[in-house]
Amino acid sequence: LKAFSLFGSNWGSIRALRGRRRSTRSTMHGLIHRVFKHFIIDEFGAQQWDVILANVGVSDDEPVLRLVQHKDETTFAVITAATESLGVSIDVGLEKFGSYFVRHIFCQGWKTMLRSMGHSLKDFLLNLNELHHVLEHDYRTATFPFFSVEENPQGILLTYRSNRFLPALMVGILKEVSAVLFNTRAEILEVSRSEDSVTWQIKEFPAEPLSKERPASSMSFSFFHFHEALTSCCRAAVPAEFCEELVVGEESLEEESLDEQTLDESLECGAEACYPSTPTCGGMIPRIQAKYNLKPEVDLCKWVRGESFETRLHIAQLLMRVVPAGKVATPWEDVTSTSTSFWEQGNDRSYLQWSQRRYSSDGQLDVGDSPVMFLSHSWEAPADWDELIGQDCSYSELKAAALCTFAKNLAAQQLGSASSWEEVLLWVDKCCIPQGQNDVLNLHIQLIEEFVQLCDGLVVMFTWTYLTRLWCVYEWACFLVFHDPSDLILSADAVYRASTEPRFLDAVRHFRVASCQCSNDQDREILAKKIEEYYGDNEHFERFLRFTAIALVARSLVLRGSRSELGLNRWSALASECGFDDLANAIRAAEPAAWWKATLAHQASASSQDMQVAFQELGEAWFEAEVAPLIIKEKHTATKFSICSSMTLRKMSISSQKSSRTLSSASVSASARRRRRSQSP
């Protein structure tokens, strides 16, 4: 389909385009062929498909229908033969195919998710870039199209840019989205065109009654397949490590095997297996009592409050559990009732069995040395969620999907591949704190600060109401007073949109501790004392939180590349408004658009590169050089000197323990290898 990026529709133009891109090996996903076959059969009859195959000299369509990557020549031949056989231009054929493709996706049950992108065609178009930004995390070597939207008296101006320029296909998609999602008829008129972009004037009119009932396709694929197919329209080349040899007719070509996402079997188990009636963590209590010679009647919560850092840390290690991301996160295309129900507020079932101990009783790591991320979030959806995001998009589903996206990014950076995302380790309260036993639960709550310190990073499911929850603010404060600012990651891509951006800005601008919500007055008193202990008073803490929130939101927006037009200027303006001039200048120094162009240029000569990782390295370099030092300076100003000193000592102690565990594990492994060698014949 890349051939159709030229203005004409003749085969000579197709050859001209291929000649311009000789340096890359271009391919198209086989699902395009399958959907195109059903498009022909549903719209024109099965006999017409046989005619098309005969015109390209193929008697058996099985090889070209395999769900793998095929050379562009195969796709060009099939579609050219189809348009010639039907007596229509390639542009007309592509527009009809784009319309059919949308209807086919909706038949598979994905209308609900797409509805969440906006309440009107204008909102949907405004969020197209955000949708594609989410897809970039899944298809990490692909380059997706860019869109810009303006309003004028005649309606909406939409500019479409892509290195795989398919305007006719996009026109068909937009018209069908308008009809199916918003019950309107979209009139699309071309205003201007360049080599890789086109601008349309889009007007909406009341929908006209359908002249006939359109047939539903019998095909059934996961949304993963559809995204993979569309990715092939955007991908400049296929990573070599995913390719294998395939012979089609007389040609030998390389294909990309489809790696379909699957959920962990535990997410599909029965209710009794997933929700054990009795938590199994209480066995640690007798060990703690024996270790510290405590009588059974001693209130552990009161006792632990007065203990030293070393004692509290040791108890936290005994109690700490972690859960693999594959248990609690789910890709958008595979959201299930089990994973969704986990995130639903009011679901009090125990999920302790999903987690595992982080440390053994002697302080050794039980689940390897993979980093652990503390998850900070609010269980309650914002009150205006339906208004801003859409009632068809549940808060619980979005959290599961957003956490999956975060895990893919972390796995790509630290585990070597985004496909290892299910192995990312998390501390999630619902999985890692036993429910139903108040004494054990309260002891865990007393040690939240130690759990935060034992984790390697904090991932914040950042909504515009996050900063109104006192416990969330407490976790943010505890983390940044101990850890480096670069280890706090905001997950806001799924909810940071044009409609919500003003809410985020106001949440930071008007943050006050006194306005934070807390269901328990005793908890509020405890957290207030912790803020006083760390920062002296609310004023110092509020300034520090606003400073770090602006800095970390700016970092999140920078890492979107040049796709989004949201935010950076507004957040630098807010920094100036709050008196953070150095931070405002640092944000203005970011050049995500230039960094993304540099990544694309390098990708042309290194097609197997994970583009998201490559771009994020540039964004993180800016953050470490320009922003992180400002956060550290602000932290030293906001926190008490004694706290900074004690936290430094604590961090050194934990780092020392981790180093000794690593050396101990290496020594054990070496001894085991020597034993195996000595036992070998």
Legacy VTK file of the C-alpha trace (Angstrom):
# vtk DataFile Version 3.0
C-alpha trace
ASCII
DATASET POLYDATA
POINTS 681 float
0.000 0.000 0.000
2.983 2.307 0.239
2.708 2.633 -3.525
-0.340 4.819 -3.161
1.665 7.597 -1.527
2.039 9.113 -4.985
-0.562 11.418 -6.428
-1.371 9.220 -9.396
-2.609 5.663 -9.456
-0.638 4.138 -12.324
1.920 1.378 -11.970
4.700 3.603 -13.302
4.228 5.876 -10.284
4.433 2.846 -8.021
7.775 1.884 -9.517
9.020 5.439 -9.116
8.209 5.368 -5.414
9.919 2.031 -4.879
13.004 3.355 -6.610
13.101 6.257 -4.184
13.195 3.895 -1.180
15.703 1.263 -2.240
17.567 1.432 1.048
14.761 -0.213 3.035
13.005 -3.543 2.756
9.292 -2.688 2.761
6.613 -5.146 3.702
2.883 -5.344 4.337
1.116 -7.485 6.898
-0.921 -10.438 5.603
-4.000 -9.347 7.515
-4.389 -6.543 4.972
-4.769 -9.284 2.350
-7.318 -11.185 4.446
-9.453 -8.154 5.158
-9.162 -7.109 1.510
-10.355 -10.567 0.413
-13.430 -10.296 2.635
-13.983 -6.762 1.412
-14.133 -8.042 -2.166
-16.334 -11.025 -1.274
-18.754 -9.060 0.933
-19.089 -6.141 -1.468
-18.729 -7.776 -4.895
-19.077 -11.542 -4.453
-16.772 -14.564 -4.142
-16.461 -14.961 -7.919
-14.804 -11.565 -8.176
-12.036 -12.685 -5.812
-11.316 -15.663 -8.071
-11.069 -13.298 -11.041
-8.558 -11.124 -9.180
-6.413 -14.135 -8.271
-6.425 -15.268 -11.885
-5.300 -11.812 -13.004
-2.206 -12.012 -10.760
-1.486 -15.612 -11.735
-2.282 -17.179 -8.356
-4.412 -20.310 -8.066
-4.113 -20.787 -4.297
-4.428 -17.727 -2.076
-3.271 -19.480 1.130
0.357 -18.214 0.984
-0.630 -14.553 0.592
-3.255 -14.810 3.353
-0.816 -15.947 6.031
-0.623 -13.583 9.016
2.963 -12.562 8.332
4.799 -9.738 6.570
4.709 -9.831 2.747
6.682 -7.796 0.251
4.941 -4.697 -1.080
4.952 -6.168 -4.595
2.482 -8.839 -3.463
0.058 -6.276 -2.067
0.471 -3.951 -5.057
-0.306 -6.751 -7.481
-3.462 -7.856 -5.649
-4.929 -4.360 -5.206
-4.007 -3.198 -8.705
-5.642 -6.303 -10.184
-8.725 -5.684 -8.045
-9.183 -2.059 -9.102
-8.620 -2.907 -12.763
-11.069 -5.796 -12.570
-13.711 -3.619 -10.907
-13.097 -0.736 -13.290
-12.308 1.852 -10.597
-9.277 3.975 -9.805
-6.919 2.993 -7.008
-8.029 6.035 -4.985
-11.664 5.020 -5.210
-10.777 1.444 -4.298
-8.717 2.540 -1.312
-11.469 4.811 -0.015
-13.995 1.983 -0.162
-11.515 -0.332 1.524
-10.868 2.198 4.329
-14.591 2.394 4.993
-14.896 -1.388 5.067
-11.881 -1.717 7.370
-13.542 0.501 9.995
-16.810 -1.441 9.831
-14.895 -4.675 10.152
-13.076 -3.498 13.290
-16.372 -2.408 14.842
-17.830 -5.844 14.102
-15.064 -7.293 16.282
-16.249 -5.295 19.308
-13.841 -2.308 19.383
-16.419 0.423 18.911
-16.461 1.072 22.665
-12.760 1.825 22.954
-12.794 4.151 19.968
-15.810 5.961 21.426
-13.638 6.867 24.402
-11.554 9.073 22.106
-14.221 11.782 22.121
-17.884 12.741 22.148
-17.767 14.349 18.702
-15.854 14.027 15.444
-13.855 17.125 16.386
-12.820 15.595 19.745
-11.963 12.329 18.025
-9.714 14.116 15.521
-8.059 16.115 18.311
-7.195 12.836 20.040
-5.876 11.000 16.962
-2.296 11.831 17.872
-2.831 10.619 21.427
-4.256 7.348 20.105
-1.246 6.823 17.852
1.135 7.757 20.652
-0.303 4.873 22.690
0.135 2.549 19.706
3.787 3.562 19.406
4.451 1.838 22.727
3.199 -1.446 21.278
4.740 -1.201 17.806
8.091 0.205 18.656
9.786 0.192 15.235
6.812 1.815 13.492
6.332 5.453 12.547
2.704 6.484 12.637
1.045 9.428 10.861
0.739 12.862 12.416
-2.394 14.994 12.479
-3.114 18.625 13.245
-6.577 20.099 13.697
-7.812 23.665 13.330
-11.266 25.188 13.360
-12.547 27.734 10.867
-16.018 29.078 10.016
-16.520 26.267 7.502
-15.790 23.458 9.954
-12.594 21.539 10.734
-9.216 21.695 8.976
-7.353 18.409 9.309
-3.774 18.017 8.117
-2.464 14.487 7.657
1.259 13.726 7.366
2.888 10.336 6.921
5.953 8.711 5.417
3.478 6.113 4.097
1.119 8.618 2.510
-2.338 7.022 1.998
-4.835 9.910 1.757
-7.556 7.938 -0.063
-7.514 5.212 2.591
-7.685 7.868 5.321
-10.676 9.560 3.662
-12.574 6.264 3.719
-11.693 5.711 7.367
-12.747 9.218 8.441
-16.082 9.061 6.636
-16.960 5.732 8.203
-15.850 6.796 11.696
-18.100 9.862 11.383
-21.045 7.693 10.383
-20.635 4.848 12.863
-19.409 6.722 15.949
-21.232 10.030 15.664
-24.149 9.370 13.285
-23.047 12.165 10.952
-22.016 12.401 7.320
-18.547 13.843 6.810
-17.859 15.858 3.668
-14.097 15.927 3.055
-12.690 18.459 0.588
-8.994 18.727 -0.219
-7.554 22.183 0.471
-3.843 21.674 -0.188
-1.308 18.905 -0.752
2.453 18.442 -0.642
4.688 15.429 -1.158
3.935 13.916 2.266
0.919 15.828 3.602
-2.592 16.837 2.714
-5.028 19.257 4.353
-8.778 18.673 4.220
-11.759 20.834 5.045
-14.171 18.586 6.947
-17.840 19.450 7.355
-20.439 17.407 9.220
-24.053 16.923 8.211
-26.881 14.817 9.628
-26.480 11.203 8.644
-28.460 9.862 5.707
-30.363 6.576 6.087
-28.396 3.570 4.851
-29.697 2.262 1.554
-29.016 -1.312 2.589
-27.858 -3.284 5.574
-24.145 -3.811 5.262
-23.124 -7.441 5.793
-21.097 -8.304 8.867
-17.852 -10.080 8.094
-17.302 -13.586 9.354
-13.652 -12.871 10.132
-12.527 -12.783 13.764
-9.186 -11.413 14.959
-7.909 -9.731 18.085
-7.318 -5.987 17.958
-3.613 -6.826 18.138
-3.842 -8.185 14.590
-5.501 -5.046 13.309
-2.887 -2.787 14.864
-0.122 -4.993 13.515
-1.636 -4.756 10.060
-1.980 -0.986 10.241
1.543 -0.775 11.633
2.820 -2.329 8.431
1.357 0.664 6.617
3.565 2.886 8.789
6.700 0.780 9.194
9.659 1.745 7.033
11.233 -1.683 7.341
10.885 -4.923 9.281
13.345 -5.746 12.101
15.649 -8.496 10.931
15.417 -10.500 14.138
11.709 -11.062 13.540
12.120 -12.343 10.007
12.292 -15.800 8.429
12.355 -17.126 4.883
9.119 -17.901 3.022
8.650 -18.919 -0.594
5.592 -17.557 -2.397
5.374 -18.692 -6.019
8.866 -18.317 -7.451
9.932 -15.550 -5.055
11.733 -15.938 -1.759
10.799 -13.295 0.770
11.270 -12.631 4.446
8.287 -12.447 6.724
7.519 -11.294 10.226
5.947 -13.922 12.433
3.001 -12.734 14.447
3.735 -12.715 18.163
0.223 -12.686 19.611
-0.207 -11.346 23.117
-1.567 -13.782 25.687
-2.597 -13.386 29.301
-1.085 -15.319 32.132
-3.102 -18.463 32.814
-3.729 -17.298 36.338
-5.921 -14.481 35.038
-8.278 -17.074 33.567
-8.498 -19.393 36.550
-11.633 -20.050 38.551
-12.856 -17.863 41.366
-11.547 -20.121 44.123
-8.008 -20.149 42.728
-7.880 -16.399 42.082
-9.529 -15.308 45.281
-8.320 -17.413 48.199
-10.629 -16.930 51.166
-7.799 -16.776 53.709
-4.645 -14.654 53.216
-1.402 -16.542 53.721
0.787 -13.701 55.008
-0.023 -14.015 58.672
2.680 -16.660 59.157
5.272 -13.875 59.256
3.859 -12.459 62.475
5.123 -15.338 64.686
8.554 -15.023 63.050
8.696 -11.325 63.885
7.557 -12.006 67.448
10.196 -14.713 67.867
12.963 -12.643 66.256
12.387 -9.692 68.615
11.213 -11.642 71.703
7.752 -10.106 71.640
4.831 -11.557 73.511
1.699 -12.351 71.467
-0.287 -9.645 73.232
2.132 -6.890 72.107
0.545 -4.488 69.609
3.006 -4.696 66.707
1.807 -1.444 65.161
2.544 0.561 68.300
5.788 -1.297 68.864
7.168 -0.760 65.374
6.544 2.994 65.503
9.258 3.436 68.117
11.816 1.128 66.526
14.967 2.085 64.645
15.191 2.354 60.876
17.169 -0.889 60.703
14.477 -2.817 62.603
11.628 -1.336 60.566
13.482 -2.073 57.338
14.087 -5.703 58.331
10.408 -6.209 59.178
9.420 -4.589 55.878
11.715 -7.027 54.074
10.030 -9.957 55.807
6.592 -8.709 54.791
7.309 -7.292 51.335
5.624 -8.953 48.381
5.687 -8.155 44.653
3.392 -8.992 41.764
4.391 -9.492 38.110
2.840 -6.949 35.770
1.296 -9.762 33.751
-1.100 -10.437 36.622
-2.552 -6.932 36.972
-1.928 -5.208 33.625
-3.496 -6.017 30.278
-3.041 -4.714 26.722
-5.993 -2.742 25.410
-6.821 -5.433 22.910
-6.963 -8.195 25.531
-8.720 -6.578 28.494
-10.609 -9.312 30.355
-13.269 -9.268 33.025
-10.843 -10.679 35.616
-8.121 -8.067 35.137
-10.723 -5.316 34.926
-12.518 -6.392 38.090
-9.216 -6.294 39.985
-9.107 -2.508 39.524
-12.744 -1.890 40.324
-13.345 0.126 43.470
-15.220 -1.877 46.093
-13.882 -5.252 44.973
-12.668 -6.553 48.356
-11.631 -10.030 47.255
-8.124 -11.120 48.201
-5.536 -11.195 45.432
-2.609 -12.011 47.723
-2.026 -15.252 45.858
-1.068 -13.288 42.765
1.975 -11.878 44.590
5.150 -13.495 45.851
7.677 -12.736 48.564
10.417 -10.331 47.571
12.889 -11.454 50.271
13.591 -14.716 52.032
13.794 -14.819 55.827
17.574 -14.245 55.683
17.213 -11.108 53.580
18.098 -12.659 50.211
16.048 -11.809 47.140
13.506 -14.524 46.395
12.553 -13.393 42.875
15.855 -12.298 41.390
17.316 -8.822 41.201
14.776 -7.290 38.813
13.800 -3.744 39.815
10.515 -3.267 41.675
8.209 -0.314 41.004
5.874 0.986 43.700
2.457 1.741 42.186
0.805 4.927 43.459
-2.786 5.492 42.355
-6.298 6.372 43.437
-8.920 3.630 43.422
-11.666 6.166 42.812
-12.287 7.572 39.345
-12.553 11.362 38.991
-16.129 12.552 39.421
-16.140 14.058 35.904
-14.622 10.962 34.280
-17.628 10.253 32.042
-17.772 13.866 30.918
-14.078 14.146 29.990
-13.072 10.603 28.993
-16.390 8.980 28.166
-18.799 6.663 29.907
-17.917 3.874 27.464
-14.319 3.812 28.758
-14.136 2.379 32.260
-11.562 3.698 34.721
-10.552 0.155 35.680
-9.955 -0.916 32.067
-7.901 2.160 31.354
-5.706 1.618 34.419
-4.993 -1.989 33.423
-4.089 -0.905 29.886
-2.029 2.132 30.965
-0.043 -0.001 33.408
0.685 -2.439 30.588
2.052 0.401 28.454
4.306 1.510 31.311
5.530 -2.078 31.829
6.391 -2.381 28.127
8.490 0.785 28.265
10.307 -0.351 31.395
10.896 -3.844 29.992
12.326 -2.391 26.789
14.747 -0.247 28.778
15.751 -2.628 31.580
14.927 -6.161 30.422
16.030 -5.748 26.819
12.634 -6.207 25.134
9.143 -4.778 25.473
7.818 -8.313 24.981
9.063 -9.126 28.518
6.625 -6.655 30.073
4.774 -9.331 32.044
7.958 -9.950 34.068
8.152 -6.374 35.402
7.715 -6.471 39.190
5.311 -4.147 40.987
4.272 -3.357 44.533
0.478 -2.985 44.356
-1.370 -2.545 47.630
-4.279 -4.826 46.763
-1.959 -7.723 45.904
0.832 -7.141 48.375
-1.059 -6.266 51.575
-3.237 -9.062 53.016
-6.863 -8.006 53.262
-9.230 -9.048 56.037
-6.772 -9.299 58.974
-6.690 -5.882 60.595
-3.563 -6.444 62.697
-1.517 -7.596 59.696
-3.012 -4.948 57.418
-2.277 -2.139 59.894
1.315 -3.322 60.307
1.811 -3.098 56.536
0.341 0.401 56.488
2.755 1.436 59.234
5.613 0.316 56.975
4.479 1.982 53.722
7.456 4.331 53.895
9.875 1.395 54.146
8.175 -0.378 51.223
8.619 2.801 49.183
12.302 2.914 50.102
12.844 -0.771 49.256
11.363 -0.246 45.787
13.515 1.010 42.942
11.014 3.435 41.467
7.540 4.909 41.723
5.002 4.767 38.893
2.112 7.185 39.350
-1.206 6.570 37.601
-1.632 10.299 37.218
-5.141 11.679 36.812
-6.237 15.280 37.318
-7.581 14.338 40.770
-4.519 12.395 41.948
-3.184 15.363 43.921
-6.439 15.633 45.881
-5.854 12.252 47.575
-3.807 12.614 50.747
-2.378 9.080 50.673
-1.219 9.585 47.080
0.466 12.841 48.031
2.101 11.092 50.994
3.585 8.387 48.727
4.884 11.065 46.353
6.491 12.938 49.265
8.044 9.807 50.801
9.495 8.715 47.498
11.116 11.965 46.418
12.646 12.673 49.810
14.522 9.355 49.495
14.898 8.470 45.798
16.219 10.265 42.729
13.611 12.289 40.803
14.315 10.380 37.587
12.962 7.229 39.269
9.437 8.666 39.523
7.463 7.952 36.356
4.114 9.533 35.529
1.685 7.367 33.585
-0.707 9.929 32.133
-0.702 9.322 28.375
-4.120 7.669 28.371
-5.856 10.559 30.157
-3.844 13.673 29.272
-5.864 15.188 26.436
-7.033 18.574 25.258
-10.172 18.203 27.360
-8.287 17.293 30.547
-5.192 19.495 30.242
-6.790 22.499 32.026
-7.739 20.177 34.901
-4.128 19.014 35.295
-2.810 22.587 35.249
-5.334 23.709 37.863
-4.646 20.660 40.060
-0.993 21.692 40.361
-1.621 25.438 40.467
-4.114 25.188 43.335
-2.584 22.306 45.288
-3.028 22.643 49.039
-2.516 19.994 51.717
-5.619 21.216 53.547
-7.728 20.501 50.457
-6.592 16.886 50.132
-9.218 14.240 50.796
-8.771 11.517 53.386
-11.500 9.190 54.623
-9.936 8.734 58.055
-9.131 11.681 60.346
-6.530 9.592 62.155
-4.737 8.981 58.857
-4.808 12.710 58.147
-3.118 13.356 61.489
-0.424 10.758 60.796
0.301 12.148 57.338
0.333 15.729 58.613
2.976 14.762 61.179
5.070 13.106 58.451
4.965 16.249 56.322
6.007 18.315 59.345
8.813 15.835 60.090
10.195 16.019 56.556
9.461 19.571 55.427
8.821 21.620 58.546
5.500 23.025 57.374
2.893 22.752 54.627
4.200 25.781 52.746
7.595 24.199 52.054
6.012 20.903 51.077
3.400 22.495 48.787
6.088 24.430 46.946
8.178 21.276 46.522
5.222 19.257 45.248
4.222 21.914 42.713
7.817 22.153 41.527
8.232 18.397 41.091
4.777 17.974 39.517
5.513 20.601 36.850
8.935 19.081 36.169
7.637 15.507 35.880
4.606 16.390 33.755
6.930 18.285 31.407
9.150 15.221 31.208
6.123 13.055 30.373
5.098 15.435 27.577
8.622 15.626 26.185
8.734 11.839 25.939
5.706 11.982 23.641
8.007 13.398 20.986
6.627 15.944 18.552
3.347 14.061 18.140
1.398 16.039 20.705
0.789 19.779 20.528
-0.310 19.730 24.138
1.318 21.220 27.086
4.965 22.214 27.202
4.459 25.941 26.723
1.616 25.962 29.241
3.672 24.110 31.841
6.667 26.399 31.392
4.264 29.323 31.838
2.910 27.745 35.020
6.472 27.291 36.285
7.082 31.028 35.786
3.754 31.836 37.444
4.819 29.815 40.517
8.197 31.569 40.675
10.221 28.649 39.258
12.082 30.610 36.568
14.988 28.161 36.271
12.545 25.308 35.734
10.622 27.315 33.138
13.846 27.914 31.190
14.775 24.242 31.392
11.390 23.231 29.950
11.745 25.750 27.122
15.136 24.213 26.298
13.536 20.871 25.432
13.387 20.125 21.697
11.345 16.924 21.357
10.469 17.569 17.702
14.142 17.825 16.742
15.011 14.748 18.813
12.270 12.748 17.128
13.532 13.757 13.663
17.027 12.671 14.684
15.640 9.316 15.847
13.803 8.828 12.545
16.928 9.690 10.571
18.966 7.144 12.507
16.214 4.557 12.188
16.550 4.613 8.416
19.995 2.992 8.758
19.148 0.847 11.817
15.667 -0.448 11.128
15.668 -3.051 13.897
16.119 -0.364 16.523
13.462 0.131 19.180
12.554 3.689 18.241
10.829 4.422 21.531
13.934 3.509 23.530
16.151 5.511 21.174
13.998 8.616 21.462
13.530 8.279 25.213
17.303 8.226 25.666
17.440 11.720 24.166
14.544 12.941 26.305
15.995 11.444 29.475
19.383 13.016 28.729
17.666 16.427 28.690
15.873 15.644 31.954
19.030 14.469 33.734
21.071 17.440 32.555
18.543 20.276 32.812
15.746 19.322 35.221
16.892 16.688 37.734
19.568 18.972 39.268
16.890 21.628 39.833
14.645 19.109 41.632
17.527 18.013 43.862
18.346 21.629 44.667
14.695 22.309 45.472
14.540 19.195 47.664
17.489 20.376 49.737
15.758 23.730 50.179
12.365 22.255 51.058
13.368 19.422 53.401
15.036 19.673 56.767
18.805 19.228 56.784
18.578 16.389 59.297
16.141 14.541 57.024
18.415 14.886 53.998
21.316 13.508 56.031
19.364 10.576 57.494
17.886 9.674 54.107
21.350 9.636 52.579
22.509 7.206 55.270
19.429 5.033 54.763
20.004 4.919 51.038
23.631 3.930 51.537
22.523 1.160 53.909
20.001 -0.275 51.432
22.473 0.013 48.544
25.073 -1.797 50.630
22.610 -4.603 51.340
21.769 -4.923 47.655
25.460 -5.058 46.750
26.190 -7.749 49.320
23.201 -9.785 48.116
24.440 -9.495 44.549
27.930 -10.655 45.556
26.462 -13.467 47.656
24.269 -14.619 44.762
27.239 -14.485 42.408
29.332 -16.510 44.878
26.593 -19.133 45.222
26.263 -19.354 41.441
30.025 -19.728 41.038
30.140 -22.475 43.683
27.312 -24.298 41.929
29.156 -24.089 38.624
32.323 -25.487 40.235
30.347 -28.380 41.749
28.795 -29.190 38.378
32.204 -29.163 36.716
33.692 -31.443 39.378
30.832 -33.894 38.939
31.108 -33.979 35.164
32.736 -37.122 33.674
LINES 1 682
681 0 1 2 3 4 5 6 7 8 9 10 11 12 13 14 15 16 17 18 19 20 21 22 23 24 25 26 27 28 29 30 31 32 33 34 35 36 37 38 39 40 41 42 43 44 45 46 47 48 49 50 51 52 53 54 55 56 57 58 59 60 61 62 63 64 65 66 67 68 69 70 71 72 73 74 75 76 77 78 79 80 81 82 83 84 85 86 87 88 89 90 91 92 93 94 95 96 97 98 99 100 101 102 103 104 105 106 107 108 109 110 111 112 113 114 115 116 117 118 119 120 121 122 123 124 125 126 127 128 129 130 131 132 133 134 135 136 137 138 139 140 141 142 143 144 145 146 147 148 149 150 151 152 153 154 155 156 157 158 159 160 161 162 163 164 165 166 167 168 169 170 171 172 173 174 175 176 177 178 179 180 181 182 183 184 185 186 187 188 189 190 191 192 193 194 195 196 197 198 199 200 201 202 203 204 205 206 207 208 209 210 211 212 213 214 215 216 217 218 219 220 221 222 223 224 225 226 227 228 229 230 231 232 233 234 235 236 237 238 239 240 241 242 243 244 245 246 247 248 249 250 251 252 253 254 255 256 257 258 259 260 261 262 263 264 265 266 267 268 269 270 271 272 273 274 275 276 277 278 279 280 281 282 283 284 285 286 287 288 289 290 291 292 293 294 295 296 297 298 299 300 301 302 303 304 305 306 307 308 309 310 311 312 313 314 315 316 317 318 319 320 321 322 323 324 325 326 327 328 329 330 331 332 333 334 335 336 337 338 339 340 341 342 343 344 345 346 347 348 349 350 351 352 353 354 355 356 357 358 359 360 361 362 363 364 365 366 367 368 369 370 371 372 373 374 375 376 377 378 379 380 381 382 383 384 385 386 387 388 389 390 391 392 393 394 395 396 397 398 399 400 401 402 403 404 405 406 407 408 409 410 411 412 413 414 415 416 417 418 419 420 421 422 423 424 425 426 427 428 429 430 431 432 433 434 435 436 437 438 439 440 441 442 443 444 445 446 447 448 449 450 451 452 453 454 455 456 457 458 459 460 461 462 463 464 465 466 467 468 469 470 471 472 473 474 475 476 477 478 479 480 481 482 483 484 485 486 487 488 489 490 491 492 493 494 495 496 497 498 499 500 501 502 503 504 505 506 507 508 509 510 511 512 513 514 515 516 517 518 519 520 521 522 523 524 525 526 527 528 529 530 531 532 533 534 535 536 537 538 539 540 541 542 543 544 545 546 547 548 549 550 551 552 553 554 555 556 557 558 559 560 561 562 563 564 565 566 567 568 569 570 571 572 573 574 575 576 577 578 579 580 581 582 583 584 585 586 587 588 589 590 591 592 593 594 595 596 597 598 599 600 601 602 603 604 605 606 607 608 609 610 611 612 613 614 615 616 617 618 619 620 621 622 623 624 625 626 627 628 629 630 631 632 633 634 635 636 637 638 639 640 641 642 643 644 645 646 647 648 649 650 651 652 653 654 655 656 657 658 659 660 661 662 663 664 665 666 667 668 669 670 671 672 673 674 675 676 677 678 679 680
